[in-house]
């Protein structure tokens, strides 16, 4: 398990790589999980900001709130404290891993099983000296299923053959577009009282022109929700462990949008 000291050194090295211009790494082949791994991609997300009282915050239509947000229940100035989100994910797990134990469950090529999941997270937010809202850490949990084809071989698999739950705690080391789940656990339905450990890296995509100041946007209020119709197809990148940038591939997008990639290790 990653110690606090090791993580701190690792973050410093990555920060230095970004500061002095990380080399862009062209993805060689389709990014794929290694042994005892699964890669899941966030297909969609439903997220809201909450204040300390747990009330939902909404954009201030009057333009008078200094944060740009107001409490949806009483119109008071909105100060975000929690980012609550629910996401749908899909990806693959390597044959021989806990989420792909049998060859009969392989649905992608000859080595990968299809995994779908619904995840929920509640990430605490803090406001720094410059007024930026920064995500820090929070609980994650959800359900998953390993699925195979049922009645249409042309679309994605849909018949569950293994189901279960997962939970953990995610940390976001600012200003990197990364999150880390350590000491997570998951269960397999039909095996009561048994839990399995996992760790995960959360890689948030970003545009190359943001490289000089890569900062995660989760938890921030984006003032302009409109983008150019072609913007979702712009080149985007993941920050790798060695500080290089890996371009998001076409098969890592959802209806054109770059997706968050969760790299899970069992």
C-alpha positions as CSV (number, residue, x, y, z in Angstrom):
1,X,0.0,0.0,0.0
2,X,1.2,3.5,-0.9
3,X,2.6,5.3,2.2
4,X,2.0,9.0,2.8
5,X,5.7,9.8,2.4
6,X,5.9,7.9,-0.9
7,X,2.8,9.6,-2.2
8,X,4.0,13.1,-1.3
9,X,7.3,12.5,-3.1
10,X,5.4,11.1,-6.1
11,X,3.1,14.2,-6.2
12,X,6.1,16.5,-6.1
13,X,7.8,14.7,-9.0
14,X,4.6,14.9,-11.1
15,X,4.2,18.5,-10.2
16,X,7.7,19.2,-11.4
17,X,7.1,17.3,-14.6
18,X,4.1,19.5,-15.4
19,X,5.9,22.7,-14.4
20,X,8.8,22.1,-16.7
21,X,6.7,20.7,-19.5
22,X,5.9,17.0,-19.5
23,X,6.5,15.1,-22.7
24,X,3.4,14.1,-24.6
25,X,3.1,10.3,-24.9
26,X,1.3,8.9,-27.9
27,X,-0.8,6.0,-26.8
28,X,0.8,2.8,-28.1
29,X,-2.1,0.4,-28.8
30,X,-5.3,0.5,-26.9
31,X,-4.7,1.3,-23.2
32,X,-5.5,-2.0,-21.5
33,X,-5.5,-3.3,-18.0
34,X,-2.6,-5.6,-16.9
35,X,-2.9,-8.7,-14.9
36,X,-5.2,-8.4,-11.9
37,X,-6.5,-5.1,-13.2
38,X,-9.7,-3.5,-14.6
39,X,-10.1,-0.2,-16.5
40,X,-13.5,1.4,-16.2
41,X,-14.6,4.6,-17.9
42,X,-17.2,7.1,-16.7
43,X,-19.9,7.1,-19.4
44,X,-22.0,9.8,-17.6
45,X,-22.3,11.6,-14.3
46,X,-25.0,13.4,-12.4
47,X,-23.3,15.8,-9.9
48,X,-24.5,18.5,-7.6
49,X,-22.8,20.9,-5.1
50,X,-24.0,20.9,-1.5
51,X,-23.3,23.4,1.3
52,X,-22.4,22.5,4.9
53,X,-26.1,22.0,5.7
54,X,-26.5,19.5,2.9
55,X,-28.6,21.8,0.7
56,X,-28.3,21.8,-3.0
57,X,-26.6,24.9,-4.6
58,X,-27.7,26.4,-7.9
59,X,-26.3,29.1,-10.2
60,X,-27.2,32.6,-9.1
61,X,-29.4,34.1,-11.8
62,X,-29.1,37.6,-10.3
63,X,-25.3,37.8,-10.5
64,X,-25.1,39.1,-6.9
65,X,-23.6,36.1,-5.1
66,X,-19.8,36.3,-4.7
67,X,-19.5,32.6,-5.4
68,X,-21.9,32.5,-8.3
69,X,-24.1,30.1,-6.4
70,X,-27.1,30.3,-4.1
71,X,-28.8,27.9,-1.7
72,X,-31.7,26.4,-3.6
73,X,-33.9,26.3,-0.5
74,X,-33.5,29.9,0.7
75,X,-31.5,31.9,-1.8
76,X,-28.6,32.6,0.6
77,X,-25.1,32.8,-0.8
78,X,-23.9,29.3,-1.7
79,X,-20.6,28.1,-0.3
80,X,-19.9,24.6,-1.7
81,X,-18.8,22.1,0.9
82,X,-19.6,18.7,-0.8
83,X,-19.6,17.5,-4.4
84,X,-22.1,14.6,-4.6
85,X,-22.1,12.6,-7.8
86,X,-23.5,9.4,-9.3
87,X,-21.8,7.9,-12.3
88,X,-22.3,5.0,-14.7
89,X,-19.2,3.2,-15.8
90,X,-18.2,0.5,-18.2
91,X,-14.9,-1.1,-19.0
92,X,-13.0,-4.4,-19.0
93,X,-11.2,-6.6,-16.6
94,X,-8.3,-9.0,-17.5
95,X,-9.0,-12.7,-17.6
96,X,-7.8,-14.4,-14.4
97,X,-8.6,-11.4,-12.2
98,X,-11.4,-11.4,-9.6
99,X,-13.7,-9.7,-12.1
100,X,-12.9,-12.0,-14.9
101,X,-12.3,-15.5,-13.4
102,X,-13.5,-17.7,-16.2
103,X,-12.8,-17.9,-20.0
104,X,-16.5,-18.3,-20.6
105,X,-17.1,-14.7,-19.3
106,X,-14.7,-13.2,-21.8
107,X,-16.5,-10.8,-24.2
108,X,-13.7,-8.6,-25.5
109,X,-11.1,-10.3,-27.7
110,X,-9.6,-13.3,-26.0
111,X,-8.6,-11.8,-22.7
112,X,-11.1,-9.3,-21.3
113,X,-14.5,-9.4,-19.5
114,X,-17.0,-6.6,-19.7
115,X,-17.7,-4.8,-16.4
116,X,-20.4,-2.2,-15.7
117,X,-20.8,-0.2,-12.5
118,X,-22.8,2.5,-10.8
119,X,-20.7,4.6,-8.4
120,X,-21.5,7.3,-5.9
121,X,-19.0,9.7,-4.3
122,X,-19.2,12.5,-1.8
123,X,-16.1,14.6,-2.0
124,X,-15.3,17.3,0.5
125,X,-14.4,20.7,-0.9
126,X,-12.3,23.5,0.5
127,X,-11.8,27.1,-0.7
128,X,-8.1,28.2,-1.0
129,X,-6.7,31.7,-0.6
130,X,-7.4,32.6,-4.2
131,X,-11.1,31.6,-3.8
132,X,-10.8,28.5,-5.9
133,X,-12.9,25.5,-4.8
134,X,-10.6,22.4,-4.4
135,X,-11.7,18.8,-4.0
136,X,-9.9,17.0,-1.2
137,X,-11.2,13.6,-0.3
138,X,-14.4,11.6,0.3
139,X,-16.2,8.3,0.3
140,X,-16.9,6.2,-2.8
141,X,-19.3,3.3,-3.1
142,X,-21.4,1.4,-5.6
143,X,-22.4,-1.8,-7.3
144,X,-20.9,-3.6,-10.3
145,X,-21.7,-6.5,-12.6
146,X,-19.7,-8.6,-15.0
147,X,-21.9,-9.0,-18.1
148,X,-22.0,-11.2,-21.1
149,X,-24.0,-11.1,-24.3
150,X,-27.7,-12.0,-24.0
151,X,-29.6,-11.6,-27.3
152,X,-27.7,-9.1,-29.5
153,X,-24.1,-9.7,-30.3
154,X,-23.8,-6.3,-32.0
155,X,-24.3,-4.1,-28.9
156,X,-22.6,-4.2,-25.6
157,X,-23.0,-7.1,-23.2
158,X,-26.0,-6.9,-20.8
159,X,-26.5,-10.3,-18.9
160,X,-25.0,-10.2,-15.4
161,X,-23.0,-13.3,-14.5
162,X,-21.3,-11.8,-11.4
163,X,-22.4,-9.0,-9.2
164,X,-21.3,-7.2,-6.1
165,X,-20.5,-4.0,-4.3
166,X,-17.5,-1.8,-3.7
167,X,-16.5,0.9,-1.3
168,X,-13.4,3.0,-0.5
169,X,-12.0,6.5,0.1
170,X,-10.6,8.7,-2.6
171,X,-8.0,11.4,-2.2
172,X,-7.2,14.2,-4.7
173,X,-3.7,15.7,-4.4
174,X,-3.9,19.2,-5.8
175,X,-3.3,20.5,-8.4
176,X,-3.0,17.2,-10.3
177,X,-5.9,15.8,-12.3
178,X,-5.6,12.5,-10.4
179,X,-7.4,10.8,-7.6
180,X,-6.3,7.8,-5.5
181,X,-8.4,5.1,-3.8
182,X,-6.3,3.0,-1.4
183,X,-7.6,0.4,0.9
184,X,-10.8,-0.1,-1.0
185,X,-12.9,-3.3,-0.7
186,X,-15.4,-5.1,-2.9
187,X,-17.7,-8.0,-2.4
188,X,-19.0,-10.8,-4.7
189,X,-22.7,-11.6,-4.3
190,X,-23.1,-15.2,-3.1
191,X,-20.0,-15.0,-0.9
192,X,-21.3,-13.6,2.4
193,X,-18.7,-12.2,4.8
194,X,-15.9,-12.2,2.3
195,X,-14.3,-8.9,1.0
196,X,-11.5,-8.4,-1.4
197,X,-9.0,-5.4,-1.4
198,X,-8.4,-3.0,-4.3
199,X,-6.6,0.2,-5.0
200,X,-7.4,2.6,-7.9
201,X,-6.1,5.6,-9.8
202,X,-8.6,8.1,-11.1
203,X,-7.4,9.9,-14.3
204,X,-9.3,13.0,-15.3
205,X,-8.9,14.0,-19.0
206,X,-7.9,17.6,-19.8
207,X,-7.1,19.5,-23.0
208,X,-3.4,19.9,-24.0
209,X,-3.6,23.7,-23.7
210,X,-4.3,23.3,-20.0
211,X,-1.0,21.5,-19.5
212,X,0.9,24.5,-18.1
213,X,-1.5,24.7,-15.2
214,X,-3.2,21.3,-15.0
215,X,-5.8,21.6,-12.2
216,X,-8.7,19.3,-11.6
217,X,-12.0,21.0,-12.3
218,X,-14.2,18.8,-10.1
219,X,-16.0,20.8,-7.5
220,X,-15.7,24.1,-9.4
221,X,-18.6,26.1,-10.8
222,X,-18.2,26.5,-14.5
223,X,-19.8,29.8,-15.4
224,X,-20.3,29.1,-19.1
225,X,-22.0,25.7,-19.8
226,X,-22.0,26.2,-23.6
227,X,-19.1,24.9,-25.8
228,X,-18.5,24.8,-29.5
229,X,-20.3,21.9,-31.1
230,X,-17.0,20.3,-32.0
231,X,-15.3,20.9,-28.7
232,X,-16.1,17.4,-27.3
233,X,-14.0,15.9,-30.1
234,X,-10.9,18.0,-29.3
235,X,-7.7,16.2,-28.3
236,X,-7.5,15.5,-24.6
237,X,-5.0,13.8,-22.4
238,X,-4.4,11.7,-19.3
239,X,-1.6,12.4,-16.9
240,X,0.5,9.2,-16.5
241,X,2.4,8.0,-13.4
242,X,5.7,9.0,-15.1
243,X,4.5,12.6,-15.7
244,X,4.0,12.0,-19.4
245,X,0.7,12.8,-21.2
246,X,-1.3,10.1,-23.0
247,X,-3.8,11.1,-25.6
248,X,-7.4,10.0,-25.0
249,X,-8.2,7.4,-27.7
250,X,-11.5,7.2,-29.6
251,X,-12.5,4.1,-27.7
252,X,-12.0,6.1,-24.4
253,X,-14.8,8.6,-25.3
254,X,-18.5,8.5,-24.7
255,X,-20.5,10.1,-27.6
256,X,-17.3,12.0,-28.4
257,X,-16.6,13.3,-24.8
258,X,-13.3,12.3,-23.2
259,X,-14.0,10.1,-20.2
260,X,-12.5,9.7,-16.7
261,X,-10.5,6.5,-16.5
262,X,-10.5,4.4,-13.4
263,X,-7.5,2.0,-13.3
264,X,-8.3,-0.6,-10.6
265,X,-5.7,-3.0,-9.2
266,X,-6.7,-6.0,-7.1
